[in-house]
Amino acid sequence: MEKLKLTTLFSAIFLSIGGFFFGYDSGIITSSISLSHFKTYFDYPSDSVTGGIVSAFQGGAILGTIINMFFGDRLGRKRTVFVGACISTVGSALQAGAAAMSMLIIGRFIGGVAVGMLTATIPMYASELSEAKYRGALSGLLQWMLSWGYLIAQWVGYGCSFVDSSFQWRFPLGFQCIPSVILLSGIWFLQESPRWLMEKGLHDEALTVLKNLHGDGTNEEYIELEFREIRDVIIAERLSKKVTWSSILSRPSWRRRLLLGCGVQAFGPLSGVNVINYYGPRIYATLGINDQTSLMIIGISGALSIVYCSIGLWVLDRIGRIKPLIVSALGLAAALVVNAALSQHFNETNTNQLRAMVAMNFVFSLFYTPLGIISWVYPAEIFPVDIRNQGNAITTFTNWVFNLIFAQFSPQALSSIGFRYFYVFFVFNLIAATCYLFFYPETKGRTLEQMDEVFGDQIVPHALEDSAGANAAMVKEGDVGQHLENISEKMVTSEKV
């Protein structure tokens, strides 16, 4: 099975370069808008302009997810990633060469379109390439690479802060081109998603991809059963009811999946993470910490985030999704309420209090890690293949809408009420913990096709669960007609019962 692990792992790691671009962009705009040459070049932008710089990216990401809703299935996973990488290269170049604020904002918007497309595609693509026992970690690599991108951005920004020219902010923004060029150049060496190929009726190609990804020369029966499980579920869904775009809303089980996926994506920005990420230097300035020192603190926090994320990926497929989400939400709530409470009695001469408030941001980063990973993993794995692209695009759209709202209004909120703003996110995190506890089913260890069993709408037996069944031998394309007939008979029998 060594070939299997290396092939699939390489594919997931390469795809996660899109996460690096996202993380780098988030981190680099934090440092860029706080640097002296950026402020003087753009004539000391106001809070509303600063919010516009950040929110232009979020607005573009919303458009990117909408593009995916309508064109993602037509393009396929590989071509969608390629188009997103091309767009990100253009947006990054515009940002680096910005001669006016309007040019910078347009570049940010275009870059956002790319990240919207990539974040709606990459976790889903990785989940479709992976086996169930590795899927959480491989889909979660997006967040792991996002942490790397954020770390590199903070230290690049910190290093460039010592440069006394416009290079101070132009080089960090131009550096965004590197991951996007790597992504658009190398995507063609990856396998297309076998589930997408199956959905399009390309059964032979799908079987070949499964053998390339999961085969080791000794597990042909497993590959055949995996192939049959994917095909059975697709055929059964289409026999039971015509699948349309609106099916995601009209079918109760699918509508439930959509609400859960949108919920976990919304709870990411509702945790308060992007306020801390985007406006970190501003928050530390409130505590009397200068820009360079705050960038160094954020850089250290970014380095620790990679450690946290590495541990999170290791435990995700062992512990599951839901328990870490509950712990994450409660830990985030605790860190935020402590900081908000301490701020009510803040005294700049009290160094212990200052250290405690900085430490709470480190604690926040620790507890955000499970949510950061699972908010990408969970929506990517719960939808049936016929609506997986649309479902994942809609859930990612939800994430970016909330990101846009908080990016736009956070500067004014921080100016008006300071750390008391954190009480808002404290409440949202308590709501999130309650929802995880009562409404979210566990998905660990299930294949993507077995999610219909988790959500109570299973139509046919799953080959990997029922490998001793009478249909186990029917895996060749020539048996499709008989196989369809058997499935139809099972469905009729089930309806009579």
C-alpha positions in Angstrom: 0.0 0.0 0.0 3.0 2.3 0.0 2.4 3.4 -3.6 -1.2 4.3 -2.7 -0.1 6.5 0.2 2.6 8.3 -1.7 0.5 9.0 -4.8 -2.6 10.2 -2.9 -0.5 12.2 -0.4 1.4 13.9 -3.1 -1.8 14.9 -4.8 -3.3 16.3 -1.6 -0.2 18.2 -0.7 0.1 19.7 -4.1 -3.5 20.8 -4.1 -3.0 22.4 -0.7 -0.8 25.0 -2.4 -4.1 26.8 -2.9 -4.4 27.0 0.9 -0.9 28.5 1.0 -1.9 31.2 -1.3 -5.0 31.9 0.8 -3.0 32.0 4.0 -0.3 34.1 2.6 -2.7 36.7 1.2 -4.5 36.9 4.6 -1.3 37.4 6.4 0.4 39.7 4.0 -2.4 42.2 3.8 -2.3 42.4 7.7 1.3 43.5 7.6 1.2 45.6 4.4 -1.6 47.9 5.6 0.3 48.6 8.8 3.7 49.5 7.2 4.9 53.1 7.0 5.6 53.3 3.3 2.3 51.8 2.4 0.6 54.4 4.5 2.5 57.3 3.1 2.2 56.1 -0.5 -1.6 55.8 -0.2 -1.9 59.0 1.9 -2.8 57.3 5.2 -6.0 55.4 4.3 -8.9 55.8 6.7 -10.7 53.0 8.5 -13.3 52.7 5.7 -10.6 52.5 3.0 -8.7 49.9 5.1 -11.8 47.9 5.5 -12.4 48.2 1.7 -8.9 46.8 0.9 -9.6 43.8 3.0 -13.3 43.3 2.0 -12.5 43.6 -1.7 -10.8 40.2 -1.4 -13.8 38.8 0.4 -16.2 40.2 -2.2 -14.1 38.6 -5.0 -14.1 35.3 -3.1 -17.9 35.4 -3.0 -18.0 35.8 -6.8 -15.5 32.9 -7.1 -17.8 30.5 -5.2 -20.7 31.6 -7.4 -18.7 30.8 -10.5 -18.0 27.4 -9.1 -21.7 26.8 -8.4 -22.5 27.1 -12.1 -19.4 26.0 -13.9 -17.4 23.8 -11.5 -19.1 20.6 -12.6 -18.6 21.4 -16.3 -15.0 22.2 -15.9 -14.1 19.3 -13.6 -11.8 19.5 -10.6 -8.5 19.9 -12.4 -9.6 22.6 -14.8 -11.3 24.6 -12.1 -8.1 24.7 -10.1 -6.1 25.7 -13.2 -8.5 28.6 -14.0 -8.4 29.7 -10.3 -4.6 29.7 -10.3 -4.5 31.7 -13.6 -6.8 34.3 -12.1 -4.8 34.5 -8.9 -1.6 35.3 -10.9 -3.2 38.2 -12.6 -4.6 39.6 -9.3 -1.3 39.3 -7.5 0.6 41.1 -10.3 -1.9 44.0 -10.1 -1.5 44.3 -6.4 2.3 44.4 -6.6 2.3 47.0 -9.3 -0.5 49.1 -7.8 -0.1 52.8 -8.7 -3.3 53.9 -7.1 -5.6 52.6 -4.4 -8.2 51.6 -7.0 -5.7 49.4 -8.8 -4.8 47.7 -5.5 -8.4 47.1 -4.6 -9.1 45.7 -8.1 -6.1 43.4 -7.8 -7.4 42.3 -4.4 -10.9 41.6 -5.8 -9.4 39.5 -8.7 -7.2 37.6 -6.2 -10.3 37.0 -4.1 -12.2 35.5 -7.1 -9.3 33.0 -7.4 -9.3 32.0 -3.8 -13.1 31.6 -3.8 -12.8 29.1 -6.6 -9.9 27.3 -5.0 -11.3 27.0 -1.5 -14.6 25.7 -2.9 -12.8 23.1 -5.0 -9.6 21.9 -3.3 -11.0 20.3 -0.1 -13.6 18.5 -2.2 -11.1 17.4 -4.8 -8.8 16.0 -2.1 -11.6 14.2 -0.4 -12.6 12.6 -3.7 -9.1 11.3 -4.2 -8.7 9.9 -0.7 -9.6 6.7 1.1 -12.0 7.1 4.0 -9.3 6.4 6.7 -7.0 9.2 5.4 -9.7 11.6 4.1 -9.8 13.9 7.1 -6.1 14.6 7.2 -5.7 14.9 3.4 -8.7 17.2 3.0 -7.5 19.2 6.0 -4.1 19.9 4.4 -5.6 23.0 3.0 -5.7 24.5 6.5 -2.2 23.2 7.2 -0.8 24.9 4.2 -2.9 28.0 5.0 -1.0 28.1 8.3 2.3 27.9 6.4 1.2 30.7 4.1 0.2 32.9 7.0 3.5 32.2 8.7 5.6 33.0 5.7 3.6 36.2 5.1 4.2 37.5 8.6 7.9 36.9 8.5 8.2 38.3 5.0 6.2 41.4 6.2 8.4 41.7 9.3 11.6 41.4 7.3 10.5 43.9 4.7 9.4 46.4 7.4 13.1 47.2 7.8 13.4 48.3 4.1 13.1 52.0 3.5 11.3 52.1 0.2 8.1 51.0 -1.6 9.8 47.5 -1.8 8.6 47.3 1.8 5.0 46.4 0.6 5.4 45.7 -3.2 7.6 42.7 -2.8 5.4 40.9 -0.2 2.3 41.4 -2.4 4.2 40.3 -5.6 5.4 37.1 -3.8 1.8 35.9 -4.1 2.5 35.0 -7.8 4.8 32.2 -6.9 2.4 29.7 -5.4 -0.2 30.4 -8.1 2.3 29.8 -10.9 3.4 26.6 -9.3 -0.3 25.5 -9.0 -1.3 26.3 -12.6 1.9 24.6 -13.9 1.7 21.4 -12.0 -2.1 20.7 -11.8 -2.0 18.7 -15.1 0.2 16.0 -13.5 -2.5 15.1 -11.0 -5.3 12.6 -11.5 -8.8 13.8 -12.2 -11.3 13.0 -9.5 -12.6 9.4 -10.0 -16.0 10.5 -8.6 -16.4 13.3 -11.1 -15.4 11.0 -13.9 -18.0 8.5 -12.7 -20.6 11.2 -12.5 -20.0 12.0 -16.1 -20.3 8.4 -17.2 -16.6 7.9 -17.8 -16.4 4.6 -15.9 -13.3 3.1 -17.5 -11.3 6.3 -16.8 -12.6 6.4 -13.3 -11.5 2.7 -12.7 -8.1 3.5 -14.1 -7.7 6.5 -11.7 -8.8 4.4 -8.7 -6.1 1.9 -9.6 -3.5 4.6 -9.9 -4.4 6.2 -6.6 -5.3 3.3 -4.4 -3.9 0.2 -6.1 -0.7 -1.5 -5.0 -0.9 -4.6 -7.2 -2.3 -6.9 -4.5 -5.7 -5.2 -3.7 -7.6 -5.5 -7.0 -10.7 -6.8 -5.2 -10.7 -3.8 -2.9 -10.5 -1.4 -6.0 -13.3 -3.2 -7.7 -15.5 -2.9 -4.6 -14.7 0.7 -4.2 -15.5 1.3 -7.9 -18.8 -0.5 -7.6 -19.8 1.4 -4.4 -19.3 4.7 -6.1 -21.2 3.6 -9.2 -24.1 1.9 -7.2 -24.8 5.1 -5.3 -24.8 7.3 -8.3 -27.0 5.0 -10.3 -29.4 4.5 -7.4 -29.8 8.2 -6.7 -30.7 8.8 -10.4 -33.1 5.9 -10.5 -34.9 7.0 -7.3 -35.4 10.6 -8.3 -34.3 13.0 -11.0 -31.3 15.0 -9.7 -31.5 18.7 -10.5 -29.7 21.8 -9.2 -32.7 22.4 -6.9 -32.6 18.9 -5.4 -30.2 20.2 -2.8 -33.1 22.3 -1.4 -36.1 20.1 -2.2 -34.8 16.8 -0.6 -34.9 16.9 3.2 -31.7 14.9 3.7 -29.8 17.0 1.3 -31.2 20.2 2.7 -30.0 19.1 6.1 -26.5 18.5 4.8 -26.5 21.9 3.2 -27.5 23.6 6.5 -24.9 21.7 8.5 -22.2 22.5 5.9 -23.1 26.2 5.8 -23.2 26.2 9.6 -19.7 24.9 10.2 -18.4 27.2 7.5 -20.1 30.2 9.1 -18.8 29.4 12.5 -15.3 29.9 11.2 -15.5 33.7 10.7 -18.1 33.9 13.6 -15.3 32.6 15.9 -13.5 36.0 15.5 -10.5 34.6 13.8 -10.4 37.0 10.9 -10.7 40.0 13.1 -7.5 38.9 14.9 -5.8 37.8 11.7 -6.5 40.9 9.6 -6.3 43.5 12.3 -3.6 42.0 14.6 -1.2 44.9 14.5 -4.1 47.3 15.2 -5.2 45.2 18.2 -1.6 45.2 19.5 -1.3 48.9 18.9 -4.3 49.3 21.3 -2.1 47.6 23.9 0.8 50.0 23.2 2.9 47.6 21.1 4.6 49.0 18.1 4.2 47.7 14.5 7.4 45.7 14.2 7.0 44.1 17.6 3.4 43.2 16.8 4.4 41.6 13.5 7.0 39.6 15.4 4.4 38.4 17.9 2.1 37.4 15.1 4.9 35.6 13.3 5.6 33.5 16.4 1.9 32.8 16.7 1.9 31.7 13.1 4.8 29.3 13.7 2.9 27.7 16.6 -0.2 27.4 14.5 1.7 25.0 12.2 2.6 22.8 15.2 -1.1 22.9 16.3 -2.3 22.1 12.8 0.1 19.2 12.4 -1.2 17.6 15.6 -4.8 18.4 14.5 -4.3 16.5 11.2 -2.8 13.5 13.0 -5.8 13.2 15.4 -8.6 14.1 13.0 -9.1 10.6 11.6 -8.6 9.0 15.0 -10.9 11.1 17.2 -13.3 12.3 14.6 -14.8 15.6 13.6 -17.4 16.5 16.2 -15.6 16.2 19.6 -12.7 18.4 18.4 -15.3 21.0 17.2 -17.0 21.2 20.6 -13.6 21.6 22.4 -12.6 24.2 19.9 -15.7 26.3 20.3 -15.5 26.3 24.1 -11.8 27.1 24.1 -12.3 30.0 21.7 -15.1 31.4 23.8 -12.9 31.2 26.9 -10.0 33.0 25.3 -12.1 35.8 24.0 -14.1 36.4 27.1 -10.9 36.6 29.2 -9.3 39.1 26.8 -12.5 41.2 26.8 -12.7 41.2 30.6 -9.1 42.1 31.0 -9.5 45.0 28.6 -12.0 46.6 30.9 -9.3 47.2 33.5 -6.3 47.6 31.1 -3.3 49.5 32.4 -0.3 50.0 30.1 2.1 50.0 33.1 0.8 46.5 34.2 3.1 44.3 32.2 1.6 41.1 33.6 -1.8 42.1 32.3 -0.3 42.9 28.9 1.4 39.5 28.7 -1.8 37.8 29.7 -3.8 39.5 26.9 -1.1 38.6 24.3 -1.1 35.0 25.7 -4.9 34.8 25.2 -4.4 35.4 21.5 -2.0 32.5 21.4 -4.6 30.4 23.3 -7.2 31.5 20.7 -4.9 30.3 17.9 -4.5 26.9 19.6 -8.3 26.3 19.9 -9.1 27.6 16.5 -7.0 24.8 14.9 -9.7 22.1 15.0 -12.4 24.4 13.6 -10.0 25.7 10.9 -9.3 22.2 9.7 -12.8 20.7 10.0 -14.6 23.7 8.5 -13.1 22.6 5.2 -13.2 18.9 5.7 -16.8 18.4 6.8 -18.6 20.2 3.9 -16.4 18.5 1.4 -17.4 15.0 2.5 -21.1 15.1 3.3 -22.7 15.7 -0.1 -23.6 13.1 -2.8 -21.5 13.4 -5.9 -24.2 14.7 -8.1 -24.5 17.9 -5.9 -21.2 17.9 -4.2 -19.8 20.7 -6.3 -22.9 22.9 -5.8 -23.1 22.0 -2.1 -19.5 22.7 -1.4 -19.6 26.0 -3.4 -22.7 27.2 -1.4 -21.1 26.4 2.0 -17.9 28.1 1.0 -20.0 31.1 -0.3 -21.4 31.3 3.3 -17.9 31.4 4.7 -16.9 34.3 2.5 -20.1 36.3 3.1 -19.4 36.3 6.8 -15.8 37.1 6.2 -16.9 40.1 4.1 -19.2 41.4 6.8 -16.6 41.3 9.5 -13.8 42.6 7.3 -15.9 45.6 6.4 -17.2 46.5 9.9 -14.4 45.4 12.2 -12.2 48.5 11.9 -15.0 50.7 13.0 -16.0 48.3 15.8 -12.5 48.1 17.1 -12.2 51.9 17.1 -15.6 52.3 18.8 -15.6 49.6 21.5 -12.2 48.0 21.4 -11.8 44.6 23.0 -15.5 44.6 24.1 -16.1 43.6 20.4 -14.8 40.2 21.5 -18.0 39.6 23.5 -19.9 39.2 20.2 -17.7 36.3 19.2 -17.8 34.8 22.6 -21.6 34.4 22.2 -21.3 33.0 18.7 -18.8 30.4 19.9 -21.2 29.2 22.6 -23.9 28.9 20.0 -21.5 26.9 17.8 -20.6 24.4 20.6 -24.3 23.8 21.2 -25.0 23.2 17.5 -22.1 20.7 17.2 -23.3 18.8 20.2 -26.9 18.4 19.2 -27.1 18.5 15.4 -23.9 17.3 13.8 -23.4 13.6 13.0 -19.9 12.0 13.1 -18.5 11.2 9.6 -15.1 9.7 10.6 -14.2 6.4 8.8 -17.1 6.5 6.3 -16.5 6.5 2.5 -18.1 9.4 0.7 -20.8 7.1 -0.6 -21.6 5.9 2.9 -22.7 9.4 3.9 -26.2 8.6 2.8 -26.3 6.0 5.6 -25.1 8.6 8.1 -27.8 11.0 7.1 -30.6 8.4 6.9 -31.3 8.1 3.2 -29.4 5.0 2.1 -30.9 3.5 -1.0 -28.7 0.5 -1.8 -26.2 -1.6 0.1 -22.6 -0.3 0.0 -20.1 -2.6 -1.7 -17.3 -2.0 0.8 -19.7 -2.8 3.7 -21.4 -5.7 2.0 -18.6 -7.3 0.0 -20.0 -10.8 0.4 -23.3 -9.8 -1.3 -24.5 -11.4 -4.5 -23.5 -8.5 -6.7 -19.9 -8.5 -5.6 -18.7 -10.0 -8.8 -20.6 -7.5 -11.0 -17.8 -4.9 -11.5 -17.1 -5.0 -15.2 -18.7 -2.5 -17.5 -20.4 -5.2 -19.5 -22.5 -6.1 -16.4 -24.0 -2.6 -16.0 -27.4 -3.5 -17.4 -27.9 -6.5 -15.1 -26.5 -4.4 -12.2 -29.0 -1.7 -12.8 -31.8 -4.2 -12.9 -30.7 -5.7 -9.5 -30.6 -2.2 -8.0 -34.0 -1.4 -9.3 -35.4 -4.6 -7.8 -33.9 -3.8 -4.4 -35.4 -0.3 -4.5 -38.9 -1.7 -5.4 -38.6 -4.3 -2.6 -37.5 -1.6 -0.2 -40.5 0.6 -1.1 -43.0 -2.3 -0.6 -41.5 -3.0 2.8 
